[in-house]
Amino acid sequence: MTSSADSFLSFLARLRLFRRKMSTQKQLRLMLAVVVFLLFIFILTPRATPDNSTLLSPTHPKSSSSSSSSIPPHHKAHRRPPPKKGRTIKFQPSSFNWTAAKQFHPVEITYTLPTGTPKPQNLVQHDFSDYVHDAKTKKRQKAVRDAFVRSWDSYKERAWLRDELAPVTGGGKTTFGGWAATVVDALDTLWIMELWDDFYLAGNAAAQLDWQNTTETAANMFETTIRYLGGLLGAYDLSGEKALLDKAQELGDMLYMGFDTPNRMPGFWFNFEEAKRGAQVAGTNDPSASPCSLSLEFTRLSQLTGDQKYYDAITRISNFLNRTQTESKLPGMWPRNINFREERVDVESHFTIGALADSLYEYMPKMHALLGGLSPLYEKMHRGAMDAVTQHLLFRPMLPAEEAQVHDVLFVGDAHVHTDRIDRLPEGQHLTCFAGGMFGLGGKLFDVKEHVKIGERLARGCGWAYDAFPTGIMPEIFTMVSCESWDAPCKWDEEKWKAHGNKQLKKGFAIARDTRYILRPEAIESIFLLYRMTGKEDLRELAWQMFESIVKATETELAYSAISDVTVKGPTQKMDSMESFWLAETLKYFYLVFSPPDLVDLDEYVFNTEAHPFLRPTPSKPATS
């Protein structure tokens, strides 16, 4: 931008040129009077200061976002033009081109995206035609945004381009390849919250990442897919910035090499050197969620680029799941760990939708939505799995009568299969709180009203568990004293409670086995989704109570930190950890639950397991490239 003096000198130069054309002295005097008048106006008129967003750098990051105290006016997220012209994101290719790498186990492209017009889907979102974005909700929305900005600014100042901020000691951590996980994971949250300067700063950093630039020897296939690939795709679907899609495809090509095994089943780790020499094999005891939670991201990449190889790769895994769904020791579900190398699911006896397995089940209804209802495969598998979950994993905590009348809640436990029986294990996890949203989404899409009710009871169960502990936050893992059945009357049994309960905890709990809270999103995720599905306002009150408790218990001088024990009364012990999902998921869901409901409408978008929104196809708007 030119200075005020330069602008005025330029004006005088043009004036001299014009003066040569003046024919009379009278005209000259008139012109000089005009100049004096314009100069007077020029001096008195306030002028905007230069926009320093282009001066933000990794070494001296400074945010203009933290000084903003108002929430921007709401409008839909998809394809909004940037608020200022000239803002662009530039793609820079990585130093190694994985598309040129040799495939040692190549296959013909057998499976392609379903063709045809996307089918009309049952509406997921409640009718909010009478919604009013009132002052109280705006204030809460702003409080969440302020918490995000505080976290983001500390990350920029103390850990720029590192994977995570250490929120107690400052500095950064390398946890997921060293590719700036927080930058990529937070991209679409920056867009949703309309933090424009930071979005374009982060977008340029993300689009210029070099996947070859890492000190690690291998990448976690699951985490790299959901955080990095999902983050780039979600930010592209919201912003339309082509450089982000280019970087996503570049990463997708790298991860595609992880499928280069003898049976095209990827391992848990994508080892760079093993990939280059053709030594990769599938695992024999890998978490089921790892290879089986890549479908949403690879499908969206095929839709956006038109390259069918990504969809072909994940469909081979989906077909394996479909083929083996009734072959496990608990038909309908797959075990926590799977022998992918031999493609067997009949060995392990432990079944869960918690850690190591969760997003396998989460992605079933989401894939149906992303494919526009054109593939019957995912509805079939979802229905079969949920039948097994409701029969063997759901449980209801035994609560005193007055408590049970107010809180008709459910949780998801585990199941262990013996030769003569199946044990339901009433052990809850913060991770399994996602199940409320999963049941709700499947219930809405497939018109199973009972599943929407189950989803709401699960979501409220996690909200109730937050309130059950002194910090107002539920622990990572806990065991409860359960009822005999989740769907039948359950009387309070004092003797049973004395035998199995814990007097140090609220009635209903037996033990808090892992007392940490690591800033996880799953509880607010389901409460947000069930609010959007049912329109019940008390869910937002519950969300606000949870948000206030989290902020109070986790706040540090710099940002917010995981804590070691949610059962303490008084100050909490901070663990100096702030995973990228705090910005990508937890604060995004809190922000959205207090936002107008057409911001990231559930009938327009579907979230991946890291809360990155992908556009859903509709009959009028196919999702292909």
Stockholm file with secondary structure:
# STOCKHOLM 1.0

chainA/1-625         MTSSADSFLSFLARLRLFRRKMSTQKQLRLMLAVVVFLLFIFILTPRATPDNSTLLSPTHPKSSSSSSSSIPPHHKAHRRPPPKKGRTIKFQPSSFNWTAAKQFHPVEITYTLPTGTPKPQNLVQHDFSDYVHDAKTKKRQKAVRDAFVRSWDSYKERAWLRDELAPVTGGGKTTFGGWAATVVDALDTLWIMELWDDFYLAGNAAAQLDWQNTTETAANMFETTIRYLGGLLGAYDLSGEKALLDKAQELGDMLYMGFDTPNRMPGFWFNFEEAKRGAQVAGTNDPSASPCSLSLEFTRLSQLTGDQKYYDAITRISNFLNRTQTESKLPGMWPRNINFREERVDVESHFTIGALADSLYEYMPKMHALLGGLSPLYEKMHRGAMDAVTQHLLFRPMLPAEEAQVHDVLFVGDAHVHTDRIDRLPEGQHLTCFAGGMFGLGGKLFDVKEHVKIGERLARGCGWAYDAFPTGIMPEIFTMVSCESWDAPCKWDEEKWKAHGNKQLKKGFAIARDTRYILRPEAIESIFLLYRMTGKEDLRELAWQMFESIVKATETELAYSAISDVTVKGPTQKMDSMESFWLAETLKYFYLVFSPPDLVDLDEYVFNTEAHPFLRPTPSKPATS
#=GR chainA/1-625 SS CCCHHHHHHHHHHHHHHHHTTCCSHHHHHHHHHHHHHHHHHHHHSCCCCCCGGGGCCSSSCCCSSTTCCSCCCCCCCTTCCCSSTTCCCCCCCCSSCGGGSCCSSCCCCCCCCCCSCCCCCCCCSCCCTTCCCCHHHHHHHHHHHHHHHHHHHHHHHHHTTSSEECTTTCSEECCSTTSCHHHHHHHHHHHHTTCHHHHHHHHHHHHTCCTTCCSCSEEEHHHIIIIIIHHHHHHHHHHCCHHHHHHHHHHHHHHHGGGCSTTSCCCSEEEHHHHHHTCCCCCSSEETTTGGGCHHHHHHHHHHHCCTHHHHHHHHHHHHHHHHTTTSSSTTSCCSEEBTTTTBCSSCCEECSSTTTHHHHHHHHHHHHHTTTCCSHHHHHHHHHHHHHHHHTEECBCCCHHHHHHCCCCEECEEEECSSCEEEECEEESGGGGHHHHHHHHHHHTTCHHHHHHHHHHHHHHHHHHHTSTTSCCCSEEEECBCSCSSSCCCCCHHHHHHHCCTTSCTTEEEEEECCBCCCCHHHHHHHHHHHHHCCTHHHHHHHHHHHHHHHHHBCSSSBCCBSCTTCSSSCCBCSCBCTHIIIIIHHHHHHHTSCTTTTCTTTEEECTTSCEEECCBTTBCCCC
#=GC SS_cons         CCCHHHHHHHHHHHHHHHHTTCCSHHHHHHHHHHHHHHHHHHHHSCCCCCCGGGGCCSSSCCCSSTTCCSCCCCCCCTTCCCSSTTCCCCCCCCSSCGGGSCCSSCCCCCCCCCCSCCCCCCCCSCCCTTCCCCHHHHHHHHHHHHHHHHHHHHHHHHHTTSSEECTTTCSEECCSTTSCHHHHHHHHHHHHTTCHHHHHHHHHHHHTCCTTCCSCSEEEHHHIIIIIIHHHHHHHHHHCCHHHHHHHHHHHHHHHGGGCSTTSCCCSEEEHHHHHHTCCCCCSSEETTTGGGCHHHHHHHHHHHCCTHHHHHHHHHHHHHHHHTTTSSSTTSCCSEEBTTTTBCSSCCEECSSTTTHHHHHHHHHHHHHTTTCCSHHHHHHHHHHHHHHHHTEECBCCCHHHHHHCCCCEECEEEECSSCEEEECEEESGGGGHHHHHHHHHHHTTCHHHHHHHHHHHHHHHHHHHTSTTSCCCSEEEECBCSCSSSCCCCCHHHHHHHCCTTSCTTEEEEEECCBCCCCHHHHHHHHHHHHHCCTHHHHHHHHHHHHHHHHHBCSSSBCCBSCTTCSSSCCBCSCBCTHIIIIIHHHHHHHTSCTTTTCTTTEEECTTSCEEECCBTTBCCCC
//
